[in-house]
Amino acid sequence: MAKIQMQTPIVEMDGDEMTRILWKMIKDHLLLPFLDLNTKYYDLGLEYRNETNDQVTIDSAEATKKYKVAVKCATITPNAARMKEYDLKEMWKSPNGTIRAILDGTVFRAPIVVKGIEPCVKNWKKPITIARHAYGDVYKGTEMKIPGRGKAELVYTAEDGSETRELIHTFDSPGIIQGMHNLNGSIASFARSCFHYALDTKQDLWFATKDTISKKYDHTFKDIFKEIFDAEFKDQFEQAGITYFYTLIDDAVARVMKSEGGYIWACKNYDGDVMSDMISSAFGSLAMMTSVLVSPDGYYEYEAAHGTVQRHYYKHLKGEETSTNSVATIFAWSGALRKRGELDGNKGLQDFADRLEQATIDTIEAGEMTKDLALITTIPDPVVLNSEDFIKAIAKRLTE
């Protein structure tokens, strides 16, 4: 059978530890036998990031701007222990954070729904996609411990030297304060990414803040979303038959729990951090969670939502058998290949991405799965496969 051709490359970002092992297995068994795979390869493994002073991460992001579609393996964000383990020159930043900043993107995470892996919330029938504004708020906050009596203020000094002050609190005992910021431009990029992705996926978009309490900070998010929607997207949403819905964050949480799913839920940074883990856990497993970074300029970077599976990697190095779930990484590849096909008008590539995902789902629903899924499935007598045999089982169905 002739291999499917690719006109334009996708940017391939290799990664670390067990997911790097799975990456090669997926290419060997699920991609190369069927595709004339065309990629621009960047090694984002920690050793090479260290060797290049992290320039390879920047280069991969710039390449994504050129080719518009990337697929990324999970990578290590080093801490003190990793500094010693890998003999690093310095504690390099998160590759995801670097790439996200360069592409000015928003992260969309959605569960992969499979029969036999039932959500904890019984009425959830369709995936709920979390869109997280991954900039600012507490993640770039400045904090201070207040030792005792005194006055804390917010002070803004303009370029001309003039000052604006707001009282935070007059302390009569020890306490704490925190200063947060965001940028109108970053919020606008977040909004446009969400509106574009809703149109791409034909899903309703929800957005929620606490603007009744935070009348300037959160209300600015609400206002920017509304202004952009009304000016740029309202007619397109009506033509697509989808809606944009704003509510308070506490009301959104209540509605989410009673809904059937099937929409995008846009969240500020902290809300998205928390809610994406809640959604992934409630749907079954972080290893069954897709993640795509979408830029308002039309760049897409697909990856698994989970980490490098360090514990399994150490077992693998000892020659021990592992049963590592590769589904999210497979769906990262299928998502990137489908988007490449869409942009190039390559229906064969789009169809292959669909078949790859269906073969993966069919394998699990037939009772063949990795150990993590076998522990939570309602399918009777599941067959537990090791890491490579699970991928081979998918390849067999893909061939059929």
Secondary structure as GFF3:
##gff-version 3
##sequence-region A 1 400
A	DSSP	beta_strand	10	14	.	.	.	ID=ss1
A	DSSP	alpha_helix	17	26	.	.	.	ID=ss2
A	DSSP	pi_helix	27	31	.	.	.	ID=ss3
A	DSSP	beta_strand	39	43	.	.	.	ID=ss4
A	DSSP	alpha_helix	46	51	.	.	.	ID=ss5
A	DSSP	alpha_helix	55	67	.	.	.	ID=ss6
A	DSSP	beta_strand	69	72	.	.	.	ID=ss7
A	DSSP	alpha_helix	80	85	.	.	.	ID=ss8
A	DSSP	alpha_helix	95	103	.	.	.	ID=ss9
A	DSSP	beta_strand	106	111	.	.	.	ID=ss10
A	DSSP	beta_strand	128	132	.	.	.	ID=ss11
A	DSSP	three_ten_helix	137	140	.	.	.	ID=ss12
A	DSSP	beta_strand	142	146	.	.	.	ID=ss13
A	DSSP	beta_strand	150	157	.	.	.	ID=ss14
A	DSSP	beta_strand	163	171	.	.	.	ID=ss15
A	DSSP	beta_strand	175	179	.	.	.	ID=ss16
A	DSSP	alpha_helix	184	201	.	.	.	ID=ss17
A	DSSP	beta_strand	204	209	.	.	.	ID=ss18
A	DSSP	alpha_helix	217	228	.	.	.	ID=ss19
A	DSSP	pi_helix	229	233	.	.	.	ID=ss20
A	DSSP	alpha_helix	234	240	.	.	.	ID=ss21
A	DSSP	beta_strand	244	248	.	.	.	ID=ss22
A	DSSP	alpha_helix	249	258	.	.	.	ID=ss23
A	DSSP	beta_strand	263	267	.	.	.	ID=ss24
A	DSSP	alpha_helix	269	283	.	.	.	ID=ss25
A	DSSP	three_ten_helix	286	288	.	.	.	ID=ss26
A	DSSP	beta_strand	289	294	.	.	.	ID=ss27
A	DSSP	beta_strand	300	304	.	.	.	ID=ss28
A	DSSP	alpha_helix	310	317	.	.	.	ID=ss29
A	DSSP	alpha_helix	327	344	.	.	.	ID=ss30
A	DSSP	alpha_helix	347	365	.	.	.	ID=ss31
A	DSSP	beta_strand	368	369	.	.	.	ID=ss32
A	DSSP	alpha_helix	371	374	.	.	.	ID=ss33
A	DSSP	beta_strand	383	384	.	.	.	ID=ss34
A	DSSP	alpha_helix	387	399	.	.	.	ID=ss35
###
